[in-house]
Amino acid sequence: MTKKILILCVLVLIAAYLVIAATAFNNKPAEQVCKGMELTVKDSVDYGFITQDEVRSILKGSKILPIGKRLGDINVRQLENVLSKHPFIGNAECYLTSGGKIAINIYQRIPVIRIMSDNGDDYYLDNNGVIMKAPGKAVHVAVATGNFDRKFAQTELFPLGKFLQDDKFWNAQIEQVHVTSTKELELIPRVGNHILFLGKPGDYNEKFTKLQTFYKEALNQVGWNKYERISVEFNNQIICTKKAK
């Protein structure tokens, strides 16, 4: 009988210890102070549209910088919501680490073309074709001008912007895209005093392949300023207009 009572007391003590330990373990993180942030900006090597310093500045300006605050007082969803409002942040993931820090992963929005149409629109299209406002922020992408609306920009100019983004040569070469009154595309390159005429939007792989071949095999021989207009509007031919003497 005494042995059974002893075993029962031991079991009660063990159970009480486990309850107390679990309670203490669960309460401890909430009482801890945030020791810092583990901040990662995805694609920061290729694109520097948002920096770690900017992220800290956003959180500080919104008075929600987590460093030094009790972990139990930090709302990670609030951090994500505030950061996601920045025009160059597509998504933000925030969570508590085992070391008592806040991890923040930033996924950037990548602008592929800037829209400056005759109707007064001024915005970027990101790599998902979504409009992004970024006043005062200059980005090295082609600028689209002319008379067109947002539907034309998102359905016709966005694929061109994506093509240019994915092609290193043409991304560096094309400075401006002009939409004519008949909704045809003229390109203004950074090198050479000529206009590249694509005609109607579409078939970019074929058109730019022809242009690049012409650049290498013809312009490198005759000079980059011999023609004022180079057209790849029609299949299987390139039509060049010489400059007037």
Buried (B, 14 or more C-beta within 10 A) or exposed (E): EEEEEEEEEEEEEEEEEEEEEEEEEEEEEEEBEBBEBEBBBBEBEEBEBBBBEBBBEBBEEBEBBBBEEEBEEBEBEEBBBBBEEBBBBBEBBBEBEEEBBBBBBBBBBBBBBBBEBEEEBEBBBBBEBEBBEBEEEEBEBBBBBBEBEBEBBBEBBBBBBBBBBEBEEBBEBBBBBBBEEEEBBBBBBEEBEBBBBBBEBEBBEEBBEBBBEBBEEBBEEEEEEBBEBBBBBEEEEBEBEEEEE
